[in-house]
Amino acid sequence: MNIRNRVLLIFFTLVCLGVMVISSYSIISVRDYLLSTSKDELNLQARYLAGLLVNQPDEGQFSMIMVDYAHYTNHQVELLNTDFHVILTAGAIRDTTVPTFLGIAALPGFPTESRQYVRITASGAGIQTTLKRVRYLIYGGILGALLFTVLVSWVVADRVTLPIRKLASDSRRIADGEILVLPRLERRDEIGDLTRAVAAMASRLQSDILDLKRLNQAQEDFIAALSHEVRNPIFSARGYLEMALEECASGTWSKGKQKQLLDYLGKSHRNLLRIRDLFTDMLLLVRLEFDQEPMNLSMVSLGPLLSELEETFLPQAQERGLAFTIRMEPNAVRGNAEILKIVLANLVANAIRHTEQGEVLLDITLRDSDKVLFMVSDTGKGIPARHLESIFEKFYRIDKARDREQGGTGLGLALVKQCMRTMHTEIKVESEVGHGSRFSFELQAA
């Protein structure tokens, strides 16, 4: 049985009980009123008749008055002595199966020892007829009230339970995985509170479901990209090592073959280093993504950090015929030295990797009084506008074949973005095809 039918049954049962109690009370009250009124009327008539009889001179007049009264009223009239024995009788009660009602009064003017009484006996048939009519009217009203109650109860139960039934239906659809936006009722009652609470819960649940779906899709994409990125250098290293083994097995050690063997081993070594870098970046990225603890920022001295960067990347830039310049105004910032080093190293490495001629510039300037701007710019080929929103995604490459040849892991900018989040700032990029790119972020001055 659904909630609407339960409400209908409860409401109908309560109304039926109420109607039955009221109707029973009404019938009993009407009956008692009719009985009391009839007795009072008979007593009044008995006193009136006793007053008439006391003024009559003889017994013949007594009898005539009593007969006339009995004839016109259909009552039985009796004259009683002091011992309540019948002296005279006029009229009779024809239907002895119905109750009778008595009215009695003493004749005035007689002493107590010789007092006489007039007793009037009336049939209860009229009262019974009246009670039947009243009862039929009440029963008819009860039947009409019950029919009306059924109709009203159905309408009220349907309207009262409609939000609950709609809420139950929507909840089942949400449980089946359907995405719904539940309406927020403006009702100021418990049903409105329940609907708003369930709507908020469903909204959070659906948001969590969407997040889980996105996370699941991101995991699938990440695993697919990772397996692809790892498979290529592994196969390359395996191929070079197999060729090196074949050369070693040939038994000939000419100068040309020795050089070729060293080349195979060098390429295998670079591919293994690439796998190492890939897993190092991946583990760091995962740690940063799932580490929800706020990072403690402290003063970072830029001198030693920038000297290490210059020592690492200046030879790489010179090898490619590029100028690598560092300009620094402030000496310290608030941040994390390890994270800042990772960010700058990735940005500078990307800039050198994608610049064929010109220079790579790391410019650190003081802005306002409490902000330090870090900008890594290059004179490379630039990034097309359609790729700017995607370059911070894991394993996203603009030119996949060229980037793999240059040794990138595909995680550098994704790692930069997560590092920025841990230091409560964000990375920005500006680029124009043919005119290079500029990556920048701000930190608090120390």
N, C-alpha and C positions, 0 to 999 in steps of 0.2 A: 504494500500500500504506500503510495507516494505521499509527500508531505501535504499536498493540497487536499487529498481525500481525508487525511488524518485531521487536518484543521476543520474541514467540513463536518466530519463525524463528531468531533468534540463540540463544535459550536451548535450543531443540531441537537445533540444529546442534552447539552445544558439548557437550550431553549425549551425542549420537550419537558424536561423536569420542571423548569420554571412555569410553563403553561399548565402542567398537571397540578402543581401545588396551588397556583392562583385559581384555577377552575374549581378544584375541590373546595378551597376556602370560600369561593363565591357561592357555590351551591349550598354549602352548610350555612353560610351567613343568610342567604335568602330564605332557606327553610326556617331557621330560627326566628327570623324577622316575621315571616308569615304566621308561625305558630304563636308568637308573643302577641302580635297584633290581633289575631283571631280571639285569643283568650281575653285580652283587654276589651275587645268589642262585645263579647258575650257577657262579661261582667257588667259592662255599662248598660247593655240591654236588660240584663236581669234587674239591676237597680231601677231602671226606668219603669219596667213592668211591675215591680214591687210597689212603686209609688202609685201606679194606677190602681192596683188591686186594693190597697189599703183604704181607698176612698169609696169603694163600692159598698152599697147597703146590704146586699144579700149574696148568697152563694151562687145564685143563678147568674148574676152579673159577673162574678169571678170566672165562672165556666165560660161565658160568652167571650169575655176579653181574651182568655187564654186560647180558646179555639180560633178566634180571628187572628191572633198573633201567630199561632202555629201554622195556620193556613197560608198566610202571606210570607212567612220566612222559611217554611219547610223545616222548622226546628221542632223538637219535642219540648213541651213546657210542662213542668210538674210543680205542684204545690206540696210542700213538705211540712210536717209538724216539727215539734221541738226535737224529737228523736230521729228526724230525717226519714220518717216513714211517709210514703206517698199518700196524699189526701185526694188530689185531683190530677188528672193527666189529660193533655191535649196534644194531638199530633203524634207522629212516630217516625223513627229512623228506619227507612226502608232497606237500605243496603248496610247490613251488619258486618260486612267483610272489611270495611274501611275504618280507620281510627275515628274516634269522636272527640269533641271538645266540650268542656263544661264551663258554664258561667252561673254563679250562684250569688243571691243577695237576700238579706233578711227584710221582712216587711217592717217598716218603721211603726213605732207606736205601741208595740206589744212588749209586755214584760218578758224577762228572760225565761221564766218557767213556762210561759205559753207562747213563745216566739215561733213564727212560721217563716218558711223560706220559699223563694222561687228559684227553681233550677232549670236552666235552659241547656239542652243537649243539641249540638250541631254536628252534622256529618263532615268528615274531613275530605270528602271527595273533591270539593272545589279547590281546596289547598293542594291536594295531590295533582289535580289537573294543571294548576298554575305552576307547581314545581316541575312537572314534566315539560311544560312549555319552556320554562327557564332553562331546564337541563338541555333540551334540544338546541335552544339558542346558543348556550355556552359550548356545547359539543360542535355545533356548526362553526362557531367562531374559532374553536380550537383547530378544527380541520383546516379552515381558511388560513389561520395563523401559521400552521405547520407548513402548508404549501408555500405560503409567502416566505417563511423562514428558510425552506429548502432553496428557493430561488435566491434570496438575499445571501444566504450562507455560501452558495456556490460562487456568486459574484465576488463576495468579500474574500473568500478563501483563494479564489483565482487571482485577485489583484494583490492580496497580501503575499502570496507565495510566488508570484511571477518573478520577482528579482532573485529569489532563492533558486527557483527552477532554472532560470537563465544562467545563474552563477554555476549551478551544478553541471549544466550542459557545457558551458565554456570551460569549466575545470576538466571535464572528461576530454574535451578536444585538446586542451593544453597537455594533458597527460599522454595523449596519443601522439604528441610531437608537433601539433599544429601551432603556428605562431599567431597569437591573437593579442589585440589591444583591448583590454576590458574597460568598459565605460565606468567612469567615476560618478556614482549617483550623488545628487545633492540632498538626499533625504537626511534629516537630522535625527535618525533613530538607530536602533541596533542593527537593522538590516543594512542601512546605509554605511554604518561603521564596518560591518562584516564585508560588504562589497568592496569598500575602499581598501580594507586590509588585504583581502584576497587579490585585488587588482595590483596593489603594490608588491605583494609576494610573487604574483605571476610575472610582473614586469622584471623583478630581480631574477626570477628563475629563467625567464626567456633570455635575459641579458647574459646570464651565466651559460645557458645552452649555446648561444651564439658565440660567446667567448671560447667555449670548449670546442665548438666546431672550427672556429678560426685557428685555435691552438693546434687542433688535430691536423688541419690542413697545412698549417705552418710546419708542424713536425714532419709530415709526409714530404712536403717540399724540401725541407732541410735535409732529411735523410737521403732523398733522391739526389739532391745536389752534392751532398757530402760524398756519397758513394761514387758519383761521377768524378768529383774532384780528386778523390783518393785513388780511384782505379787508374786514371791516366798516368800519374807519375810512377805508380807501382809497376804497371805494364812496361813503361819506358825503362825504369831501372832494371827490371827483369830481363828485357831484351838486350840492354847493353851488357849486363853481367853474363848472359849466355854467350854473346858474341866474344866477350873477353875470355870466357872459359874455352871457347873453341880455339881462339888464338893461342891460349896457353897449351892446349892439347896438341896443337900442330907440331910443336917441338922446334919450330924455327923462330929465331929471335933476331931478325934483322932490325936495323935501326928504324925503318918505316913501320914495321909491325909493332915495335915497342911504342912508337909515338901513337899509333892507332889504339893500342891497348890502353895507354894512359888516357886517351880521349874518351874511350868507353867508360873507364872507371871514373873519370871526372864527371861525365854526364850522369852516371848512376849516383854518384855522391850528391850532385845538385838536386836530383829528383828525390833522394832520401831526405835531404835538408828541407825541401819544399813540403814533404809530408810532415816532417817535424814541426815546421812553422805553422802548417795548417792545423795540426792538432793543438799546438800551443795557443793559437788564436781562438780556436773553437772552445777549448776549455776555459779560457779567460772570458770569452763572450758569454758562455753559459753561466759562469759564476756571477758575472755582472748582472745578467738578466734575472736570475733567481735570488740574488742577494737583496732582500728588502730592507736590511738595516741601513739607516742613514750613515753616510760616510763622514768621519770626522775630518774637517778641513783645518789645515794648519799653515803656517808661513813656509813658503817654498822659495829657497834662494835660486834665482835663475842662472847665475853665473856658472856653477859647476854643471848644471843640466845642459845648458846651451853649448858649453865646451865639449861635452861628450857627444852631443848631436853633430857638432861641426867635425869632430874627429872621425865620426862614423860615416857621414854622408859626403863630406868634401871630396874624398877620393872617388866615390861613386860618380859624383857630378863631373869631376875632372876627366874621368875615364870616358864619359859621354860627351865631353867637350862643352860642358855647361859651367856657368858661374853659380856658386852657391854663397849667398850673402845672408848674414844675420845682423839685424839692427835691433838694439835694445835700449829703451829709456829707463823703465823702472828696474830695480834689482831684485824685487821679491813680489810674490802674489800670495793670496790665500787659496789653497787647493791641496792636492795630493801629489806628491812628487812622482810616485810610480805611475799613476794614471796620466798625469800631464806628460810624462816622458813617452808613454805609449801613444798618446794622441799626436804629439808633434812628430814622433818618428814615423807614424803611418802617413800623416799628411805630407811630410817632406819626401818620403819614399815614393808615394804616389806621384807627387809633382815631378820628381826626377825621372820616374819611369815613363811618364807621358809627355815629356818635353824633349824634342829633338835638337833644338838649338835655342840659344838665349840664356836665360838665367832662372834660378829658383830663389825666391826671397822669403825669408822669415822675418817679419816686421812686428815688433812688440812695442806698443805705444801706450802712453797714459792718456786716458780720456776722462774729462771732468776731473774730479778729485779722488774718486774711489773706484774707478773702473780701469782695467787694463785690457787692451784689445790685442789679441793674437791674430795675425793674418799670414797665411802661407799662399803666395801667389807664384805663378809660373807663366812662361811665354809659350806654352804648348799649343796643341791644336784645339783645345777647348772642348766643351761638352754640349751637345745639342740640347735644346730646351726641353724636348720631350723626355729626356732621360734624367733630368735634374731631380724629379721627385722619387726616382727609383734607385739612385746610386747608393743609398744607405741601406738597401736590402741585402740580406746574406747572399753571397755568390752571384750578385748581379754584375754583369760585365757588359760594357758597351760593345767592345770588339773582343769576343770570347777567345778566338784563336790567338790574336796578338797578345792579349793580357796573359794567357797561360805561358806563352813563349818568354815573356818578360819576367815570369816567376811570381806573380801575385797570387795570393791565396783566395782572393774574392771575399775576404771577411774584414779587410782593413777599415773601410768606411762604416760598416755595421758596428765594428768594435769602437770606432771613434764616437758614434752616436750614443752608445751605451755608456761610454766613459763620461761624455758630457752630462748625461742624466745623473750619474753618481755625484758629479760636482755641481749639480743644480744650475746648469746652464744649457745652452743648445748651440749646435753647429749650424752655420749658415754658408751658403755657396752662391757665388755669382760666376757666370761663365758666358763667354761669347765665342762661337766657333771661329777659329783662326786667330784669336787674341788671348788665349789662355784662360786660366781659372783662378778664383780667389776663394779660399776657405777661411772663415773667421769665426771667432768666439770670444766671449768676454769672461774675465774673472775679477773677483774683488781684489783691489790693491791691498797689500799688507801694510 
